[in-house]
Amino acid sequence: MRRLTALLLLLPLLPAVAAEAPTIPPKAVVPPPPAISPSNAAEAEPEVRLIQKGDEKIEEYRLNGQLYMVKVTPAHGVPYYLIDDNGSGNMRQIDPATRIVIPRWVLVRF
């Protein structure tokens, strides 16, 4: 009988306890990302320099200031490419029809 009386006395408090239980904490305010200045931004795109000598057109491709490919388009004939394979500065002529390029990424440079 005591248990039934205690249960009946606590029954009106049940909705108040149930209403307070599912409280969701407010979302934390995330600060905006820092601004990237041009001095510390990475250069992912190559710089292309176009040189016109008479009827010839020369395109120099540079990445981080280093020349890695030259495309020469003569006035009469087929364009040809000069490529620096290993970064030594020595250019080698590549035939675009039989060109097989093996991907070579620089992982660490000392």
C-alpha positions in Angstrom: 0.0 0.0 0.0 2.9 2.4 0.8 4.4 1.7 -2.6 1.2 2.5 -4.4 0.8 5.7 -2.4 4.3 6.8 -3.2 3.8 6.0 -6.9 0.6 8.0 -7.0 2.3 11.0 -5.4 5.2 10.9 -7.8 3.0 10.4 -10.9 2.2 14.1 -11.4 5.9 14.9 -11.4 6.7 12.5 -14.3 5.8 14.9 -17.2 8.0 17.7 -15.7 11.0 15.3 -15.4 10.4 13.9 -18.9 10.3 17.4 -20.5 13.7 18.4 -19.1 15.6 15.3 -20.1 16.2 15.8 -23.9 18.1 19.1 -23.7 20.5 19.6 -26.6 23.6 21.6 -25.9 24.2 24.6 -28.1 26.5 24.2 -31.1 30.0 25.6 -30.5 31.0 28.6 -32.6 33.7 27.7 -35.0 36.1 30.5 -35.9 36.7 31.2 -39.6 39.9 29.8 -41.2 43.0 32.0 -41.3 43.5 34.0 -44.4 46.2 32.7 -46.8 48.6 35.3 -48.0 50.2 35.1 -51.5 53.6 34.6 -49.9 52.7 31.3 -48.2 50.2 29.9 -50.8 51.3 26.9 -52.7 51.7 27.2 -56.5 49.9 24.2 -58.0 49.6 25.6 -61.6 52.5 25.9 -64.0 53.6 29.3 -65.2 53.5 29.5 -69.1 55.7 32.0 -70.9 55.0 32.6 -74.6 57.8 33.8 -76.8 57.3 34.8 -80.4 60.5 34.8 -82.6 59.5 35.6 -86.1 57.2 32.9 -87.3 58.2 30.5 -84.4 56.3 30.2 -81.2 58.0 29.0 -78.1 56.1 28.1 -74.9 58.1 27.7 -71.7 56.5 25.8 -68.8 57.8 26.5 -65.3 56.8 25.0 -62.0 58.0 26.8 -58.8 60.3 28.9 -61.0 62.1 25.8 -62.6 61.8 25.2 -66.3 60.6 21.7 -67.0 59.2 21.7 -70.6 59.5 23.8 -73.8 57.1 23.5 -76.7 58.4 24.8 -80.0 56.0 25.4 -82.8 57.9 26.3 -86.0 56.4 28.3 -88.9 56.4 25.2 -91.1 56.3 21.7 -89.6 55.1 19.8 -86.6 55.5 21.2 -83.0 58.1 19.4 -80.9 58.7 19.3 -77.2 61.9 19.6 -75.1 61.5 18.0 -71.6 63.7 18.0 -68.5 63.1 14.5 -67.1 65.1 14.7 -63.9 65.3 18.4 -63.0 69.0 18.7 -64.0 68.4 21.4 -66.7 69.3 19.1 -69.6 66.4 19.2 -72.1 65.6 16.1 -74.3 63.5 16.1 -77.4 60.4 14.0 -77.1 58.3 12.8 -80.1 54.6 13.3 -79.1 53.5 10.3 -81.2 55.6 7.7 -79.3 55.8 9.5 -76.0 55.5 7.3 -72.9 55.4 9.4 -69.7 56.0 7.7 -66.4 54.6 9.8 -63.5 57.5 11.0 -61.3 56.4 13.0 -58.3 58.9 14.7 -55.9 58.1 13.4 -52.5 61.1 14.8 -50.5 63.7 17.2 -51.7 66.8 17.8 -49.6 
